[in-house]
Amino acid sequence: MIDPSLLGGALTGRMTFRPGAAPVADPLPPGRHGLSFAEGREAVLVVPEDLPADTPLPLLVMFHGAGGEANRVLPHLVAHARARRFLLLAPQSMYPTWDIVIGGHGPDLERLDAALSRVAEHFHVDPGRLAFAGFSDGGSYALSLGLTNGDVASHVIGMSAGFMNTFTQSGMPRVFLAHGRSDSQLPIETSAHTNARRLLESGYDLTLQPFDGDHVITPWVVARSVEFFLGLQATGTTAPPPN
């Protein structure tokens, strides 16, 4: 077994970004903003109208599925961001899916750190309401990064996620898992139920939300995950999933 202390922080998935610092630049205007990098696809930041100027802002980071892009996942969340007034960041993987799925942490982790730092230059991000969320491979990425960096992500939302890959864990974010009972790509018994057992055994505050459906993003599940993120519904540890 590899001792995580022998690896560099980036190799274990540890981030350098920390929320809570005061912004150093003016807020970006409402709308869609592209955050570009030296190479690869840009991250997309959605800034809602009428954000409060005197209080830290919630931020939800949404990771797309394999072969996806920001435009595939943003439509599921933009209306919620505008109605609830939270910042919405959609990174895009360098390759067809996220680096950790392909073989280990690399350019996607570095680009996420950079994107979050740029958001924090313009907005005061609330450390207590910073969610890592994702669908499918993006859900696996959100779980893996969120548990590794629980001192950065306060909430982790995995929609139809397959796995969690963590060399080390820091902090105790609240976790929301949603999964279709008839998921034909990632069966609930070998993904969500397995992940839920590991989380419960480790003492995480877990909300498990099964739903009737296949490997899809379901509107009412998205709405419930947003309520979970913003503390608008009761949360708590679920009963262990069936064996």
C-alpha positions in Angstrom: 0.0 0.0 0.0 1.4 3.5 -0.9 1.9 5.9 1.9 0.2 9.2 0.8 2.9 11.2 2.7 5.4 10.0 0.1 3.5 11.5 -2.8 3.2 15.1 -3.8 -0.1 16.8 -2.9 -1.3 17.0 -6.5 -0.7 13.2 -7.0 -3.0 12.5 -4.1 -5.6 14.9 -5.3 -4.9 17.7 -2.8 -5.9 21.2 -3.9 -4.0 24.4 -3.2 -7.2 26.6 -3.4 -8.8 27.7 -0.1 -12.1 29.6 0.0 -12.8 32.6 2.2 -10.3 35.2 1.1 -11.5 38.7 0.3 -11.7 39.4 -3.4 -9.0 41.7 -5.0 -11.0 42.7 -8.1 -14.4 44.0 -8.9 -17.3 41.5 -9.2 -17.9 40.2 -12.7 -21.2 41.3 -14.2 -24.2 39.0 -14.4 -24.1 36.4 -17.2 -21.9 33.7 -18.6 -18.1 34.1 -18.4 -15.4 31.9 -19.9 -12.3 31.3 -17.8 -9.6 30.3 -20.3 -6.3 28.5 -19.8 -3.1 28.1 -21.7 -4.4 24.9 -23.2 -7.7 22.9 -23.2 -11.3 24.0 -22.9 -12.3 26.9 -20.8 -14.3 26.7 -17.6 -17.7 28.4 -17.6 -18.8 30.7 -14.7 -22.4 31.7 -14.4 -23.0 34.8 -12.4 -26.7 35.4 -11.5 -28.4 38.8 -11.2 -28.8 40.7 -7.9 -26.1 38.9 -5.9 -25.8 40.3 -2.4 -22.8 42.5 -2.1 -22.3 42.3 1.7 -22.2 38.6 2.3 -20.1 35.6 1.2 -21.6 33.8 -1.8 -22.4 30.1 -2.2 -20.6 28.4 -5.1 -21.5 25.1 -6.8 -19.0 23.4 -9.0 -20.6 21.0 -11.5 -18.5 18.3 -13.3 -19.9 16.9 -16.6 -20.0 13.2 -17.5 -17.7 11.3 -19.9 -17.6 12.8 -23.3 -19.5 15.8 -22.0 -19.1 19.5 -21.8 -20.3 22.4 -19.7 -23.2 23.1 -22.0 -24.6 19.6 -21.3 -24.9 20.1 -17.5 -25.4 23.9 -17.1 -29.0 23.9 -18.3 -29.9 21.6 -15.3 -28.7 24.2 -12.8 -28.8 27.7 -14.3 -32.4 28.4 -13.2 -31.6 27.2 -9.7 -28.5 29.4 -9.5 -30.5 32.5 -10.7 -33.5 31.8 -8.3 -31.3 30.9 -5.3 -28.5 33.4 -6.1 -25.4 31.2 -6.0 -22.4 31.2 -8.3 -22.2 28.2 -10.7 -18.9 27.0 -12.1 -18.7 24.3 -14.8 -15.1 23.1 -15.5 -14.4 21.0 -18.6 -12.0 18.1 -18.7 -8.8 18.3 -20.8 -9.5 14.9 -22.3 -12.8 13.0 -23.0 -13.2 12.4 -19.3 -11.6 13.5 -16.0 -8.0 12.8 -15.3 -8.6 10.6 -12.3 -10.8 8.3 -14.4 -8.1 8.0 -17.0 -5.2 7.3 -14.7 -4.6 9.8 -11.9 -4.8 13.5 -10.9 -3.2 15.9 -13.4 -4.2 18.8 -15.6 -7.9 18.8 -14.6 -6.9 19.3 -10.9 -4.5 22.1 -11.8 -7.1 23.8 -14.0 -9.8 23.5 -11.3 -7.4 25.1 -8.7 -6.8 27.9 -11.2 -10.5 28.4 -12.0 -11.5 28.6 -8.4 -8.8 31.1 -7.6 -10.0 33.3 -10.4 -13.6 33.1 -9.2 -12.3 34.1 -5.7 -10.5 37.1 -7.2 -13.9 38.6 -8.0 -16.2 37.2 -5.3 -16.1 36.3 -1.6 -16.8 32.6 -1.7 -18.6 31.2 1.4 -16.4 28.3 2.8 -19.5 26.8 4.3 -21.4 26.6 1.1 -19.0 25.3 -1.6 -20.2 22.2 -3.3 -18.5 19.8 -5.7 -21.2 18.1 -7.8 -21.2 15.9 -10.9 -23.0 13.4 -13.0 -21.7 9.9 -14.0 -17.8 10.2 -14.4 -18.3 13.8 -13.1 -20.0 12.4 -10.0 -17.1 10.1 -9.4 -14.8 13.0 -9.8 -16.8 15.1 -7.4 -16.8 12.4 -4.8 -13.1 11.7 -5.1 -12.0 15.3 -5.0 -14.6 16.3 -2.5 -13.7 13.7 0.1 -10.0 14.3 -0.5 -10.5 18.0 -0.1 -13.2 18.2 2.6 -11.5 21.3 3.9 -12.4 23.0 0.6 -15.8 21.4 -0.3 -18.4 21.7 2.3 -20.9 19.6 0.3 -20.4 16.8 -2.2 -23.1 15.8 -4.7 -22.8 12.6 -6.7 -25.4 11.9 -9.3 -25.2 8.4 -10.8 -21.6 8.2 -9.7 -19.6 5.1 -10.1 -16.7 5.2 -7.6 -14.7 7.1 -5.1 -10.9 7.2 -5.3 -9.1 8.8 -2.3 -5.5 8.4 -1.2 -6.2 10.7 1.7 -9.2 12.4 3.2 -9.5 15.8 4.9 -12.5 17.3 6.5 -16.0 15.9 6.7 -18.2 17.4 3.9 -21.9 16.5 3.8 -22.6 14.0 1.0 -25.7 13.6 -1.3 -25.8 10.5 -3.5 -28.6 10.1 -6.1 -28.9 7.1 -8.3 -31.4 5.5 -10.6 -32.8 2.1 -9.5 -32.7 0.8 -13.1 -29.3 2.4 -14.1 -28.1 0.2 -16.9 -24.6 1.7 -17.0 -23.6 1.8 -13.4 -26.0 -0.5 -11.4 -27.1 1.0 -8.1 -26.1 -2.1 -6.1 -22.4 -1.9 -7.2 -22.0 1.8 -7.2 -24.3 4.0 -5.0 -24.9 1.2 -2.4 -21.2 0.4 -2.2 -20.2 4.1 -1.9 -22.9 4.6 0.7 -21.6 1.8 2.9 -18.1 3.2 2.8 -19.3 6.7 3.7 -21.5 5.5 6.5 -18.7 3.4 7.9 -16.4 6.5 7.9 -19.0 8.6 9.7 -20.0 11.0 6.9 -23.4 12.8 7.0 -25.0 11.1 4.1 -28.2 11.6 2.2 -29.0 8.7 -0.2 -31.6 9.5 -2.9 -32.6 6.6 -5.1 -35.1 7.3 -7.9 -37.0 5.4 -10.5 -35.0 5.8 -13.7 -31.9 4.9 -15.7 -28.5 6.7 -16.1 -30.0 10.3 -16.3 -30.1 13.7 -14.7 -33.6 14.0 -13.2 -35.0 17.6 -12.6 -36.6 16.9 -9.2 -33.4 15.2 -8.0 -31.4 18.2 -9.1 -33.8 20.5 -7.2 -33.4 18.4 -4.1 -29.6 18.4 -4.3 -29.7 22.2 -4.5 -31.8 22.3 -1.4 -29.4 20.0 0.3 -26.5 22.2 -0.7 -28.1 25.4 0.6 -29.4 23.9 3.8 -33.1 24.2 2.7 -34.1 20.7 3.8 -33.3 18.3 6.6 -30.2 16.2 6.1 -28.9 13.2 7.9 -27.4 9.8 7.7 -29.5 7.3 5.9 -30.0 3.7 6.9 -27.4 1.4 5.3 -28.3 0.3 1.8 -29.5 -3.3 1.4 -26.8 -6.1 1.2 
